[in-house]
Amino acid sequence: MKIHQNISLKDHNYWKIGGEAKYFCEPTSLEDIIKAITFATAHSIPFIVIGRGSNLLFDSNGVNGLIIKIGEAFSNFEFSANKLICQAGAWVPGLARNSVFKNLSGLEHTIGIPCTVGGLVHMNGGSLRKNIGENIEKVIVLNTDDLTVNTLYNKDCQFQYRSSIFLKKKNLIILEIHILLQPIISSKEKHEEMLGILKNRSAKFPRKQPNCGSVFLSSPDLYQAHGAPGAIIEDLGLKGISIGGARVSKKHANFIINEGDASSSDVINLIKYIAKTAKERKQITLKSEVLYISPEGDKICITNL
Ligand SMILES: Cc1cc2nc3c(=O)[nH]c(=O)nc-3n(C[C@H](O)[C@H](O)[C@H](O)COP(=O)(O)OP(=O)(O)OC[C@H]3O[C@@H](n4cnc5c(N)ncnc54)[C@H](O)[C@@H]3O)c2cc1C
């Protein structure tokens, strides 16, 4: 595995924002991942694991560390009876489609989420009120403190709404995921269901301009008390406002789009402005779902900055 230098991060996240990573690699095996960690330790620099960068904001000044991208190069998967066993870099919509081809159901809700399965498990993502955690049997992880490989069963993963042990513990790299699916007789209806989901998403969400999906976390409690973040932002009259090159989407207020030349500061300032306005005017606490990667390699919830 080659460790590259001075790689633009714009090509590795959906906002297309970010300076250069001092070092960058794409492991193809566990041995490569261990080599990458050993390299970072030897150079006294931080390492940051990423998937498709669909939930990340890189600083426009880049990252003075090693980016370990667990993506296409680490994305094998296979079916065993009603189980899907996949490497962390596997592409989620592909897994959903392949499962239905195999007459196995359970991942249809993820068809429109443009990410790796490792990234999805990390935040227990999903859609249509479902979470990937519901289908997880076990997750194989590398503990970066002692370089041991361990198995976490579903209950060990502490899955909660858009949360898991992987968000809390920074020393676990997800390597392999075992997903339990339900056998179905015919895949036709499930294919139609997935097409419907995709159609619905493309009608609701901005598709053309770079964005990172939902910016603020929606939770059942927030939803019950005040509604979805998009509706809250719209009620505040903030739909369509912009700072620099970052704009609240006119199509869906919980999306921020990069109009072409947005910097990380533009996005951060816009997110903080929305959160501050919601707090001051409606006493609502909005929490950013997207994580910011600082030049020092720290991963920070943007509303905590
Ligand atoms: C257009 C669009 C629509 C979206 N819709 C949805 C949606 O409907 N539902 C939803 O839940 N999300 C949605 N998202 C957000 C995003 O896709 C998810 O948060 C996804 O889980 C992030 O995966 P990723 O591979 O892109 O990870 P990244 O964004 O690269 O990383 C996210 C976090 O996961 C960690 N991580 C990634 N891989 C690993 C690994 N192997 N081991 C340990 N940690 C790892 C990273 O360190 C980082 O902290 C959407 C995003 C976009 C751009």
The ligand as an ORCA input file, in Angstrom:
! r2SCAN-3c Opt
* xyz 0 1
  C     -26.946     13.081     -0.043
  C     -26.798     12.444      1.316
  C     -27.875     11.799      1.900
  C     -27.753     11.192      3.157
  N     -28.830     10.543      3.700
  C     -28.711      9.912      4.882
  C     -29.812      9.168      5.434
  O     -30.883      9.076      4.858
  N     -29.629      8.562      6.626
  C     -28.434      8.610      7.299
  O     -28.332      8.000      8.362
  N     -27.380      9.312      6.806
  C     -27.491      9.954      5.627
  N     -26.436     10.668      5.113
  C     -25.214     10.831      5.930
  C     -24.124      9.783      5.703
  O     -24.268      9.102      4.490
  C     -24.022      8.818      6.856
  O     -23.750      9.494      8.046
  C     -22.954      7.731      6.662
  O     -23.148      6.812      7.671
  C     -21.486      8.186      6.639
  O     -20.725      7.164      6.017
  P     -19.369      7.447      5.236
  O     -18.871      6.164      4.696
  O     -19.539      8.532      4.257
  O     -18.466      7.912      6.445
  P     -17.625      9.261      6.610
  O     -18.501     10.434      6.385
  O     -16.387      9.165      5.815
  O     -17.269      9.167      8.148
  C     -18.273      9.375      9.113
  C     -17.754      8.896     10.465
  O     -17.626      7.479     10.447
  C     -16.310      7.102     10.837
  N     -15.964      5.900     10.083
  C     -16.107      5.685      8.756
  N     -15.691      4.441      8.446
  C     -15.279      3.869      9.605
  C     -14.723      2.595      9.947
  N     -14.511      1.642      9.038
  N     -14.400      2.361     11.249
  C     -14.608      3.313     12.192
  N     -15.115      4.530     11.925
  C     -15.449      4.801     10.648
  C     -15.436      8.302     10.492
  O     -14.280      8.338     11.286
  C     -16.373      9.453     10.801
  O     -16.356      9.752     12.175
  C     -26.521     11.260      3.851
  C     -25.427     11.915      3.252
  C     -25.559     12.492      1.998
  C     -24.368     13.163      1.371
*
